[in-house]
Amino acid sequence: MIPKRLASTIATGLWVAGALLIGNALHVSVVTGQVPLTAPAPVFYTIGGIALILISQNLDVHPSEYLDYLESGDEEEEAAEQEQSGAEFDEAASPLDEEAMANLEARERERERRESKDG
């Protein structure tokens, strides 16, 4: 089974290819008038474009599905790995200034307070 992000990327490519096929059929038959709309080439382009778009709809994954999957990793495992590696927070290496750090700490305290209140 292919990863969800890759499936979504492939679906986007197929959707664009289908739209281009349909657009080419309309351009050749309606805009330039080189062939009638019911000629075999525009009909096959349109059918092929519709088929690619339908395939892309079946492959497509809503971003929330793979973002939830990425965010659902065990936080406990990450904390254990961090403790084992001995990695600690280094304020000097942080890209955040003092105000941003204070804001981050306040949000973390608020989140912990809500979790303890709900749990």
Secondary structure, 3 states (H helix, E strand, C coil): CCCHHHHHHHHHHHHHHHHHHHHHHHHHHHHCCCCCCCCHHHHHHHHHHHHHHHHHHHHCCCHHHHHHHHHCCCHHHHHHHHHHHCCCCCHHHCCCCHHHHHHHHHHHHHHHHHHHHHC
